[in-house]
Amino acid sequence: MRTHLTIKQEEKIVTTAVIIPVMIILFIFIITPIISIFVFSLTSAELGFTEFNFIGLKNYIKLFQANRFQEAVITTMIFLAGSIILQMLLGIGIAILIYKTKFLRGLMRTIILIPMIISPIIVGIIWRIILMPSFGGLNLILKTFGISNPPPWLASIFLARLSIIMAATWEWTPFVILLVLAGLESLPEEPFEALKIDGANFFQENIYYTLPMLKNVIYVVIVFRVIECLKIFPLIYAMTRGGPADSTADLTYFIYNESFKFFKVGYASASSIILLLITVIVIVVLNRTFKKEKAI
């Protein structure tokens, strides 16, 4: 005798059939590498050596006592804050201007995609050339305006950090523009027309209506940009190699050095776990912040 399944039972079977393969793939390609890195972080493993000892949390203790690691964390936070603030301000502002200028929307979408389609390492090389002290494009422009001694962009600690932030902003602001522009195009037109009738100016319209309506989009954009800004290694490698005086060596560059320059795989693995924890903490804080705003 055949048994007939209810709709709920069928949904459970289909859901299980879809979720189980996805969970297996996630475990193999995401969870397993993370577990492996964590295990390595508890050992004295070195690149090229097959024998290593279990040393517990010694790598983590050593990290928090190391000045270079502390400086790398500070540099990471500087790059993260500087890049996110600049990219969001420019991205949202430019997206609103493009949205208002409807006849240029298609052309602008094509133009702003150019930085995003270039490989990050090539972006770093381009900006290194632009910021060359003698023949760099930026310094040549400054000289035409009468500045005979343009700043040493990649030789000063402050300016080198600023240069990395500028390059990251140039590369990824288009991402912010595209997502915010998509959010703007999904908004209804009627409230904009009502605001104009009520006499609202450009700034009042965008501050009191547009930005509050784009909260969800802005949250998604910030989350994506936080994740990407914590992977800024290609720009640092191409532009400064962590210099001057390790001032641009963030956590990703610190991990690279410990792994492939000093061959300390266990030590570098501990650094990677801390970088992962920082990423998770930042995302959780952002999530709670936006949830509180929604509740209000």
N, C-alpha and C positions, 0 to 999 in steps of 0.2 A: 504493500500500500504506500503510495507516494505522499510525502508530507509537503505541505505548502508553506513556504517561508513568508513571514510578514515583511512589510516594507522596512521596518526598523532592523530586522535581522539581516536582510539583504544589504542594507547600508553598512552595518557592522562588518559583514564579510568583505564587501568591496573596500571599505576603509582599511581593514586589517591587511588585505591583499596589496594595497597601495603603500601603506605605511611601513610594513616590515622590510621590503626591499630598500626603501629610502633610508631607514634606520641602519640597515646593514652597510650601505654605501657610506653613510655619515660616519659610522664607527670605524670603517676601514681607512677612509681617507682623511678624517678630521680627528676623531677621538684617539685612535691608535698612535698617530704621530705625536700628539700632545702628551700622551702617557709615556711614550718613548723618551721625549725630551725631558720630562720630569724625572724619569728614572736616571737618565744620564746626569742630570743636575745634582744627583745625590752621590755621584762617583768622582773619581780623580781621572776620568777618561781624557786622553790626549790624542790629537789627530796623528795617525800613523802607527799608534801603539795598540796592540790587541789586548793587552793585559791592563786592568785597572781595578781599583779597590773601592768598596762602598765606604763613603766618608760622612754620610748623613747630611746634616745641614751646614757643614763647614763652608761650602761654596757660598751659601747665602750670607753667612756671618762675615766672611771675607769681603763679599761685595759691599755690604753696608758699612764696612770699615774703610773701604777704598775711596780716596778722594776723586779719582778719575770716574768712578761709577756715579758718585754723587753729582759731579759736574755734568755728566752725561744726562742724568735725570733732569737737572735744571735746564740744560740746553733743549731737551725734548719738550719740556713744558713751555719754554719760550717760543720754539717753533710752532707748537700746537696752538697756543693762544694767539700769537701774531698772525699766523696763516688763517686761522678760522675767522678772526675778527675782520681782517682785510677782505677775505674772500666773500664773506657774508654781506658786508657793507657794499662793496663794489658790485657783487652779483645781484643783490636785491635791487639796488639803485639802477643798474643798467637794464635789468629785466623790466622794471617799471617803465623806463624811458622807451625801450623797444616796443613794449605793449601799447604805449600811448601813440607811438609813431607807426601805425598799422601798415602803411604802404612799404616800409622797409623791413618788415618782420621776416620774410622769407630770405632776403639777402643777408641780413644780420645773422640769422641762424647758421647759414653756410660759413660766413667769415669767422664767427666765434668758435666754430668747431676745430679750427686749424691747430691751436695749441694742444688740444686734447688728443689729436690723432698722432702727434709726434711722440716717439719713444722718450720716456723720462730721462734716460741717459743722454739722449741727443739734446733735450731741452737744457740739461746741465752744461753741455759743451757749448751750446749757442750762447747761454748767459755768461759763461766764462770768457768767450770771445768778446761779447758786448762790454764786459766790465774790465777788459785788459787795460792796464794803466796808460800805455802810450798810444795804442792804435784802436782801442775799444770804441765802439760806436757811441756809447753814452758819454765818455770823456771828450770825444771829438765834438759832440753837440754842445757840451758845457764850455769848451774852448771857444766855439763860435759866439757864445754869449758873453765872452770876456773873462771867463774863469781860467786863468793861466795855470793854476795848480789844482787840477781836479782831485777829488779824494781817492785814496788807495782802497778801492772797494773790497778787495779780497785779502788785504794785508792788515786791516784793522779788525779787532775783535768785534766791536759794535757793528761796523759796516759789513763785515763778512756774514754775520748773523742776519742782518737786514737784507743782504743780497740773496741769501737762501730763501728768506720769506718772500721777497719780491718775485723770484723765479717760480716758487710754488704757487703764488697768487696768480701770476700770468698763465701758468699751465692749467690751473683747476677752477679759476673763476668762471670760465665757460660752462662747467658742469652745474654750478649754482644757478647761473643765468637760465640755462635750459629747463631745469626743474622748476624754478620759480615762475618762469614764463608759462610753462604748462599749467601750473597752478592758477595763474592769473587768467588764462584763457578759459578755465573751468568755472570762473566766478560769473554769476548773473550780471547782466548789464543794467538792469532796472535800478538797483541801489546807487550806481554811479550817476545815473541821470537824475535821481532824486536829490543826491548830494549837490549836484550842480545847480539845480533849481533852488535849493536852500541857501546857495551862496558859498558853499565850502570851497576853499582854495586847494591848490595841488597838494600841499603838505597835510592839510587837515583830512583830505580825502584818503590819502595813503596811510597816515598814522592811525586814524580812528576807524577806518573800514578795511582797507586792503590788507595791512599787516596782520590784524587780528584774525581775518578770514584765512590767512595763509599759515596759521600756526602749525598745522599738521605737516604741511609741505616743508616748512622751515626746519621742523624737528627732524624729519627724514634726511634732509640735506645736511644738517649739522652732524648727524650720526655717521653718514657716509664720509663726510669730510674729516671727521675725527679719526676714523679708521685709516683713511688714506694718508693723513698728515703724520700718523705714527709710522708710516712706511716711506719716509722721505730720503732713504739711503741713496738712491741713484743720483739725486741732485747734489748731495754732499760729496759723494765720491767723485763726480765729474767736475765740480766747481772748486772745492777747497781741500779735499782729502782729509777733512777733519780739522784743518788749521784755520787761522794761525793759533798755535799753542793749544790745540785741542778744543778751541772755543766753539767750533761747529760740529764736534763729534757727539752726536746724540746717541740714544740707546742702540739704534740699529747699527750705527757705525762702530760703537763700542763692541757689540756682539760680533761684527765682522772681524775686527782686529783680534779679539780674543780667540776666535775660531781659526782664522786663516793666516794670521801673522804670528801669534804666540802659541797656536795649536792646542789651546786649553778648551777642549770640547765640553767637559763637565762644567767648567766655570761659565762658559758662554751659554750653555743650556740653562743654567740658573738665571742668567740675565734675561734670556728669552721668556722664561716663565714669569719673571717680574714685569716685563713689557706687556705680556698677555694680561696679567692682573691689572695693570694700570689702564689698559684699554677697556677691560670689563668694568672697572670701577667708574671710569669717565662716562661710559654708556649708561650704566645704572643711575648715576647722578643726574644725567640729562633726562632720562626717562622719568624719574621721580619729579624732577623740576617741572616738566611739561604736564605731567599728570596733575600736579597741584594747581597749575594755572588753569587747566581744564575744569577742575572741581570748583575753582573760584568763579 
